[in-house]
Amino acid sequence: MLLVSVLALPAAVRMLLATFFVQAAKSMRKAINHLKKVDPVLASIIEQVGAYRIQYREPVFQTLVRSIVYQQLSGNAALTIFSRLIEGAKTEPLTPEAILKLRPQKMRKLGLSQQKLAYIRELARMTRDGEIQFERLAELEDNEVIAHLTRVKGVGVWTVQMFLMFALRRSDVLPVGDLGVRMAMKKAYGFAELPKPEEIERIAAAWKPWCSVACWYLWRSLESQGAM
C-alpha cells in the first residue's frame, strides 16, 4: 500500500522524498559510527540492539496531549484512555476546539484524572488563543521550545524533551532525569546507584551531537534479549 501511494505522487515529490531518505540514512550512519567510536560501552549496546528504529510523531497539538495522557501510566492503560479521548472528541487529529467542547465530566468518564484533564484543557485553551504555537516550534532552539511549552501547567521539562526527540526529531537531547536512561546507564556503566545528572552529563559529553540516538539505544537495552 505504501509503495502504491508513493508511486502515485508526482515525480518531483518522489525525488524530494528519495533525497530526504538518503540524507537521513547518511546522517544515521554518521551518528552510529560516532557513538561506537567514542564510547565502547555504548558500542556494545548498539551491537546488541541492532538497527536504529525510532518511531516519530508529528509535532502537533495531539502529540503533546498524548504525552500528558501517558504520564505515570503503563502503556496499555494510557493507550486505552487516549483512544477513548479521540473517540469522545470525534476527531483525529485532536484539536483544541474539540477538546474544549468536551465537558470535564465527560473527560473524567473517559478515564482521565481531574489533574490531567485540567492540564489538557489548559493546553487546549492556550493553543486556541495563540499563546502556544505549534507551527513555530520547528524554528526554535531546544531551550526555547522547553521555555515555550512548559508555560502550560502539567507540561514539564521531561515531557518537552520527549516532544523534542520524538516529534521535532532533535538529535542532541539528553533527558538526565529520565528513569529509563538512568537505569540503563547504572547497568551498563557499573554505577552502584542510579547516576546523578552530572554523572550522566559527564559520560554523555562524548556523545554530542547525537545524545538522542544514544538515549534511544539505552532505552532499548533495558528490553529482554529476545526483544532485541
C-alpha angles and dihedrals in degrees: 000000000000091000091051093049092049092049089053091061121097115271093248091054092047089052092052091049092049091050091049094052093046091051092046091052091049091049092050093049088052091051095048093046091049094050093047091050098049101038123039092188092055090043089060091049091050091052091050097046098041128199122023106250107167115169113223130203131202117271093241141120094270093057093056091046087053091052091053092049091050095051111123094349133111115256095250095048092047093048091053093052094044092050090050090050092054090047092048093049089049093217138087126227092038117242130201090243093054091050093049091051089061114090114235089238090057091049090053090052089053088062103264119137118238089251096051095046088052090052093048093047090049090051090049093050094048092047093048091049093049096247089117114043115188092181090065098051097087089061095053131088117246094259090049091053089051091050092047098050101036088067084082112087109244094026107105134179094270092053091051092046089057089049090051092051103039103029108025090034095224111176102207108052118135114190098194091178095055110119094211093054091047093048092048092049092047089055099040100041098038101245115169089218136016105295119252121238093259091052091051091048091051093056094038094054088086092052095065129154090020105054092130091058091048091051092050089055091047091053091049091049089067092062121093119277088245091059090051 
